[in-house]
Amino acid sequence: MTYDQILAGQLREVIAGIDGEITERKMFGGLAFMLNGHMFTGIVGDELMLRLGEAGAEAALRREHVREMDFTGRPMKAMVFIQPAGLRRSGSRRPRPSPARCRPSQPPAGQRDWLAALSVR
């Protein structure tokens, strides 16, 4: 499976100012972004993948164009996919994550979920 190269470039712009070590890794047939060694976002095909924690994912699932991540056939409660129609658009026709608020932060001690907030329609 390939991933949307344009969306990947736009996502790189959005996360460029985040504190911490951001690395990229090809995973799931797509591209994952790691923050200090923990995956927090990525792209699979033309969909944006986000780790939001269970509560954040549950809230996000109430929005249109957001679905539970079920890549392996088993739902991952802390992660969601956002379809291209659910991403904000700049002047172009291409889906674009909004750079307005993408600030993952370390969760309380003992929790492994990283929080990421991207503007979603």
C-alpha positions in Angstrom: 0.0 0.0 0.0 1.2 3.5 -0.7 0.5 6.7 1.2 -0.4 10.2 0.0 2.9 12.0 -0.5 1.3 15.4 -0.6 -0.5 14.8 2.7 2.8 13.6 4.2 4.5 16.8 3.2 1.6 18.9 4.7 1.7 16.8 7.9 5.5 17.4 8.2 4.8 21.2 8.0 2.2 20.9 10.8 4.3 18.9 13.2 7.6 20.7 12.5 7.3 23.0 15.5 6.6 20.2 18.1 9.1 19.9 20.9 10.9 16.6 21.1 12.5 14.2 18.6 10.3 13.5 15.6 11.2 10.6 13.4 9.5 8.9 10.5 9.1 5.2 10.0 7.4 3.3 7.2 4.7 1.1 8.9 1.4 -0.4 8.1 2.1 0.1 4.4 2.1 3.8 5.2 4.1 6.4 7.0 4.2 6.8 10.8 5.5 9.8 12.8 7.1 9.0 16.1 7.6 11.5 18.9 10.4 10.5 21.2 10.0 6.9 20.0 6.2 6.8 20.3 3.9 6.8 17.3 1.5 9.7 17.4 0.3 10.2 13.9 0.7 8.9 10.4 -0.8 8.3 7.0 -2.2 5.1 5.6 -3.3 5.4 2.0 -5.0 8.8 1.8 -6.2 8.8 5.5 -4.7 10.6 8.4 -4.1 8.4 11.5 -4.0 9.9 14.9 -3.3 8.6 18.4 -5.7 10.5 20.7 -6.0 8.3 23.7 -9.2 6.4 24.4 -11.2 9.5 25.6 -10.0 11.6 22.7 -10.7 8.9 20.1 -14.2 8.4 21.5 -14.9 12.1 21.1 -13.4 12.2 17.6 -15.6 9.3 16.5 -18.6 11.5 16.9 -17.4 13.6 14.0 -18.1 13.0 10.4 -15.3 11.3 8.3 -13.6 9.8 11.4 -13.5 6.1 12.0 -11.9 3.7 14.4 -8.5 2.4 13.5 -8.9 -1.2 12.7 -5.9 -1.8 10.5 -5.4 -5.4 11.7 -9.1 -6.2 11.9 -9.0 -5.5 15.6 -10.1 -2.1 16.7 -7.5 0.1 18.4 -9.5 2.2 20.9 -7.0 5.0 21.3 -6.5 5.6 17.5 -8.6 6.9 14.7 -8.4 7.4 10.9 -9.6 10.6 9.4 -10.8 10.4 5.8 -9.7 13.1 3.3 -13.1 14.7 3.3 -12.7 15.3 7.1 -9.5 17.3 6.8 -9.6 21.1 6.5 -8.6 22.5 3.2 -6.5 25.5 2.3 -7.1 27.2 -1.0 -6.4 24.0 -2.9 -8.5 20.9 -3.6 -6.2 18.7 -1.6 -7.1 17.7 1.9 -4.8 19.5 4.4 -4.3 19.1 8.1 -4.6 22.4 9.8 -1.4 23.6 11.5 -3.4 25.6 14.0 -3.1 23.1 16.9 -0.9 20.1 16.7 0.8 19.8 20.0 1.2 16.3 21.3 2.1 16.2 25.0 3.4 13.6 27.3 0.5 11.9 29.2 0.5 11.4 32.9 3.0 8.9 34.2 2.0 5.3 33.4 0.0 6.0 30.3 1.4 5.2 26.9 -1.0 7.3 24.8 0.3 10.5 23.2 -2.2 13.2 22.6 -2.4 14.9 19.2 -4.9 17.6 18.2 -5.3 18.4 14.6 -8.1 20.6 13.4 -10.8 18.4 11.9 -14.0 19.4 10.3 
